[in-house]
């Protein structure tokens, strides 16, 4: 049954709106596909984050104009179906490849990923690659691994230090050291340096005079005339001796 022009335009607009945000697509063909298997295929594609349509070649080409999958939908021949996604192209390729292994009624024509058209072999190679989620998890592991090791080392150092300090506190090592240090500082005698005045040297003349005065005092105490005193006039040693020898007058 031929579609009316309005129906064709409606289908083109619907498919175009869905393809507008798509970044990857896989084009296939089939022969003798039952309704049950068709339902199973659609379910598999939805689980991989994609959508699926059996399309008219000309309508598909018109609907894909201006989209990222336009090149893959130009010049199609025969029966065609398109599975497309805006998500992970690897997940879509994996899902379709696994389903095709058990359902020979469906085969690939070509595919497109981010504007690049790929053949059947490249679709199969794409299915063997790790998906985006797996790649992201590996990348995050590689990025976080050095930081994780560094954090582990830092935490281990802090824990070891805490253990050592705790053991020292339990054994009163830290308290004993602090007490002994405080005691030593308290008992240490405070020595004050007192400046002693230096003796002032006496002049040589004053020292000689003092020595002579002391000698005169010693001679005076001994009843002797000082050696430096002046002798009495008109007196001689013989006169002094004769006066001393005269005897007192008799009868007196």
Secondary structure, DSSP 8 states (H G I E B T S, - for coil): ----HHHHHHHHHHHHHHHTT--EEEEEEESS--HHHHHHHHHHHHHTT-EEEEE-HHHHHHHTTTSTTGGGGSS--SSEEEEEESS-HHHHHHHHHHHHHH-TTEEEEEEEETTEEE-HHHHHHHHHS--HHHHHHHHHHHHHHHHHHHHHHHHHHHHHHHHHHHHHHHTTHHHHHHHHHHHHHHHS---------------HHHHHHHHHHHHHHHHHHTT---TTS---TT--HHHHHHHHH----TT-
